[in-house]
Amino acid sequence: MLDYDLVVIGGGPAGLAAAIEARKNGIKDILILERDVELGGILQQCIHTGFGLHIFKKELTGPEYAQLFINELSELGIEYKIDTMLINISDIKTITAVNKKEGLITVMANAIILAMGCRERTRGAIMIPGTRPAGIFTAGTAQRFLNIEGYMVGKRIVILGSGDIGLIMARRLTLEGAKVLAVAELMPYSSGLTRNIVQCLHDYDIPLLLSHTVTDIKGQDRVEGVSIAKVDEHLKPIVNTEKYYECDTLLLSVGLIPENELSLQANIQMDPRTGGPAVNESMETNVEGIFACGNVVHVHDLVDYVTEEARKAGESAAHYIFEEINEKIPSVPVVPEKGVIYVIPQTIRIDNLNGSLDLLLRVNSVYRNAKICVLADGKIIKEIKRPYLTPGEMERVRINSDLMKSINPKQISLNVDGEKTHYAI
């Protein structure tokens, strides 16, 4: 049996940043467990630029961003195991894993950081009718085939869903010579970043069909075409609005799901709104000494925000190991109200706050001339005006810790005021 102060589950951007931050805060005995054959996670297949603008103040590709952390990890001498699959995590912080070299491994940890990331929704999750031919891929799978394996997935392509991976793949495939016929989105707004709508669709004259969905897939051995119809306000297809697109490939970019099967094994409380663990101000779950960060908690738009959150988890895990976190004080709930889908963290132990508190949230619709309000026991303590809010872009509200301590509220809540619109840009 192995014994470590801190075990980090996942060697992607969240896991790397969390481990490095824990080391910088004095934890020497750290192990990262990663199921892939290399560190870096999803960043290794994201060869487009746009990473690092917040953290490094320069524009990097995904592999470049990951390599900076991998280099730092090596310099700090942090131990890791790749090609290692976790089987179980218990609520007493015992980990069971397996790999080719060592076989079955049991690891005891004083603290654990969950950083397993997320996975894509599949065709089965959204129940598209039609046959089951070749040529149907999730956008991330197509991205890996093209950018890492070197395989072109198709020549005439339709994309369902306007998540960021789908938008980026629309541009990527166009640059490789494919014809992207359309991007269909069920909702009346895009779920991707505005910059990706402009740079990946508008700049290449690729139509974005809002309030549309795929209603049928044709083809036996290979996709031959798909039918796309408008949907009503209840998201149901409207009769006689179908249009047939002759294509050989359908990409699905219909949402991401936090990877939390291991979290459930450890009896961690989940938030049904995010699909991830409920966490407090220290990124700690309800199981003492188990922390979580990145896309395993909630799906982020930018890897820079993943890194910031992971650093918080790494620092907090170090404080926990050194017994510098007060686990006995009561928690204050943070509640999403009108216009807000969820807020991270879900609870706050006010006496543990230091410096400032970041509240991360997503809104439930597109708003113009909007205002985010933070309330303590029903009284507004902060307002932030935004000309534009959309569900595709995460918002952050920073609250001074001294203010929170002086108020000492029993509940924090957030809501949104503004003019609803169905137009993303």
Secondary structure by P-SEA (a helix, b strand, c coil): cccccbbbccccaaaaaaaaaaaaacccbbbbbbcccccccccccccccccccccccccccaaaaaaaaaaaaaaaccccccccccccccccbbbbbccccccbbbbbbcbbbbccccccccccccccccccccccccaaaaaaaccccccccccccccccccaaaaaaaaaaaaacccccbbbbccccccccaaaaaacccccccccccccccccccccccccbbbbbbbccccccccccbbbbbccbbbbccccccccaaaaaaccccccccccccccccccccccccccccccccccccaaaaaaaaaaaaaaaaaaaaccccccbbbbbbbbcccccccccccccccccccbbbbbbccccccccbbbbbbccccccbbbbbccccccbbbbbbbbaaaaaaacccbbbbbcccccccccc
